[in-house]
Amino acid sequence: MVTAYILLIVKPGEESAVADKLRNMKEVKDVSVVYGEYDIIAKVEGKDMQGLQNFLIKHIRALDQIERTSTMISLK
C-alpha cells in the first residue's frame, strides 16, 4: 500500500461539496477542510504507485471544483 496526503485548492465556496465527494471515494481514508494556503487535506491509499497515480488523475483532478493539488507521499 502507498499512503499519500493530497493538499487541494478548490474554487471559493466549494470546500464542503468537494470534501463530501472525497469522503465517498474508497481510496480516501480521511478528509479535513483547513484554513491557510490549502483548502482541503485528504489522506489516500493506493495499491501501489501506479494505482495512486490513476486515482489522482481519474478521480481527484477530474473534479471541476479543484483548481490545484499537491501530493505528498508518506514514507512510513
N, C-alpha and C positions, 0 to 999 in steps of 0.2 A: 504494500500500500504506500501511496505517496500522499502526504498531507501538505496543503498549501493554504496560505492566507491571502485572500483576494481583497484588495483595497479598491473601492469603487467611488467614482464621482458620477452623480446622476443629475438629471435635469432638475432644476428647482421645483420643489413641491412633490416630487415623485419618490421620495425616500421610503415612505411606508408601503407604497404599492410595489416597489422593487423588492423590498425586504420580504414581503408576503410571497412574491413569486419565488424568490430564492429558497424560502423555508419549505416550499413544496417540492423541491428537487432532491432526489435521494442522495446525491453526492454531497450536498450541503449539510454539514453537521451542526453549524452554529451561525447565527446572523446577529449583528448588532448595528443599530443606527448610531452614529457617533457625530461629535462636533469637531471641527477643525478642517484641515486640508481635504480630508476624505469624508464621504457621507455615510458609507457602509463598510463594515468589515465582515467578510464571510470566511469561515473555516470550511474547506472542502477536502474530500478524499477521492483519490482515483486509484484504479487498479495498478497503474504504472504511469510513467511519464507521458506515454502516448495517449492513454486514457484521460489523463488530466488535460492535456492539450486539446483533445477532441471536445471534452466537456466545456472548456473555456470558449472555444471558437463557436461551437454549435449551440450552446445554451446561454452562457453568460453574455458574451459580446453580441449575440443576436438580439438582445433586448433593446428596443428603441430608446428607452429612457436612460440607458447607460452612455455616458459621454467618454469616460476613460477608466481604465483599470491598471492596477499594478499588482503583480503576483509575486509572493514571497514563499518559496518552497522551504518547508521545515526539514531540518537535518536530524531530527530525533532518532 
